[in-house]
Amino acid sequence: MHNFRNKVAAITGAASGIGAALAESLARKGCNLALADINEKALQKVTDNLSHTGVKITQHILDVSNQKAVATFAQDVMKQHKGINLVINNAGVALAENIDQMSYDNFEWLMNINFWGVVYGTKEFLPYLKQSTDAHIVNVSSVFGLYAVPTQSAYNASKFAVRGFTESLQEELRIEGSNIECTCVFPSGIKTNIAQNGRMGKTSHLYHAEELRDRFDDYAHTTPEEAAETILSAVLNNKERALIGMDAYAMDILQRILPSHYKQVFVQGTKLANWWRSRRESKA
């Protein structure tokens, strides 16, 4: 895919964050859009903001954890746009909690959206993408799909799964000589509402729930717009991986250098942070 003009892109999680930034950038580049999200009001706002671009935009209220709903979404896109070139499986949620305290309901809620949503979005669109002369799939993993951290077991599991699923898909597409390219995206801290809208346990090894939400903003250094441009550049250059944010590059290098020992960095760092936090609280 050498450009986006007159192409058709389907984006999940399009009502905010990276998804909304992708929609805006693609619309400016002349790409027609099928925007999907579970938040109807926010999705309408994104659509209204892009009405001046002149591209065709359809809205789809979608729960990506529902396989039948995703299948209907793909069918509706084909009916309304008569084709599909780019599928971006971007929808995702957050959960921070210790494993021993985490409910199965919370774990399944996250996996159904973060992992199965990507699987459904890939499988349901694949037959239609194969009908295009130039097609691309983007599956959004996370920097937490490269390494594991405490309190993020469910999120780590989902994003590691997206990475493995996508890398296997890339191999299969190459073996069959497919017209479809595929990119797996690993964003680090992006200034979105994912932490604010996520589920946080009552306690963690490091911070309480509200502290986790507050501190997320301290580590989110990349804007959704910057992330969107990195993703679209990866599509145009047929890159199989896209790291977003300098900390993503740093942690990717750390994991490569210390593939089995990097965990000690987090263990000792967490212990040190807890000690320092206790010391400050005792003085207060």
Beta strands, then each sheet from edge to edge (+ up, - down):
strand 1: 8-12
strand 2: 32-37
strand 3: 57-61
strand 4: 86-89
strand 5: 95-96
strand 6: 135-140
strand 7: 180-187
strand 8: 199-200
strand 9: 241-244
sheet 1: 3+ 2+ 1+ 4+ 6+ 7+ 9+
sheet 2: 5+ 8+
end
